[in-house]
Amino acid sequence: VQLQASGGGLVQAGDSLRLSCAASGRTFSVPVMGWFRQGPGKEREFVAAISWSGGSSYYADSVKGRFTVSRDNAKNTVYLQMNSLKSEDTAIYYCAASRTLNAGSYPNRYDYWGQGTQVTVSS
């Protein structure tokens, strides 16, 4: 499975941005897609995840109510709509794919990773 993340950029606090993650290859083998981020000097942290089939999604508390994860099965693409961005959202955002349904928020349960896209929020 190959993942290509895109859509990052430089925005101001309060703005919105939508990230995309295009998946290719054996996408049927990865029922869960996730978004993670790593800010400057910080560890990688979970942001959101969604299943391809049922559409169930879950979020980190820090983004709940501001970010929305969605998928387009026909395009094999997962999106992360980010609204009301804050300076603390500044990070490299990675999409990831897991072969297990219970991947949850644990990075070590994700088997494939994209290259990351930089999001910078200026205050």
N, C-alpha and C positions, 0 to 999 in steps of 0.2 A: 504494500500500500504506500502510495506517495501522496504527500500533503503539501499544498502550496498556499501559504497565507499571504494576504494582501490587504491593502486599505488603510494602513497606518499613515500617520502624518503629524503635523504640528497644528494644534488648535488652541483656542483660548478656553479658560475655565467657563463652564456652562454650555459649551458647544456640544455637538453630537458628531459621532463618527461611526461608520459601519465597517467592520472587518469581514473578510470572506476567507473561507478555507475550502479550496477545491481538492477533492480526493479522487485518486485514480488507482487503478489496479484492482485487487481483490477486495473491493469495498464491502461485499456481502459478508466478509469474515470479521468485520469490525462493527458490532452493533451500537457502540457508544462513541460519540465524538466529544472532545472536551476542549476547553480554552484554559490556558494557564498564562501567567505573566511573571516577569522577573524585573523588579525595579532596581535602580542603582544601589548597590551594596546590600541587596536583599536576596533572600532565597526565593526560589520559584514557588508560586502559590496558585492554588486553584481559583478559577474565576466562575466557570459555568460548564455544564455538560448537557447533552441531549442524546436521546436514542433515535436511531434512524427509523425504527418501526413504529413505536407507539407515540413518539413525540414527547415523552415525559422529559422534563428538564428540571435542573436544580442549580442553585446559585450560591456563591459565597455571600455571607452576610454583608460584606463591604460593598457589594454591587447590587444587592437585591433591591428591586424597585427602580433602578436606573438602567441596568443592562438587560437585554433580551436576547436569548439564543434561539435560533430557528434553523430549519433545514429545508432544502429543496432536493428531494430524492431524485427527481428527473435529471438534475444537474450535478448530483453528487457533491453538493456544496452546502456548507454550514456557515451561518452568519452570526456575528455578534454585533448587535445594535447597542451602541453606548451613548447614553444621553446624560445630560447634566454632568459632564466630565469635570473632574477635580484634579488639582496638581498631583495628588497622591496616586492618581491612576496612571501616571507616567511610568512606562515600562516597555519592555519588549514582550509582545504577545505571541504566544505559540498555540497552534492548534495541535491536537493529538488524537489518536484513535486507539481504541481498546478492543481486544478480542473477547473481553468478558463484560457481561451485563452489569455486574456489580462493581464496575471500576470506580465509581464515585469520585471523590476528590483526591485520590491517592495517585501521585505521579508515577509511582512504580508499577501501577496496574495498566498503564498505557504503553502500547507496544510500538507505536509509530509516532514520529514527531515531524512537524514542519519546521521551516527554517526561521520562523519568527518575523514579526513586523513591528517596527518601532512606533510607539504612540507617545507623543510629548504634549503635555498640557501645560500651558503657561498661565500663570495667575495674574 
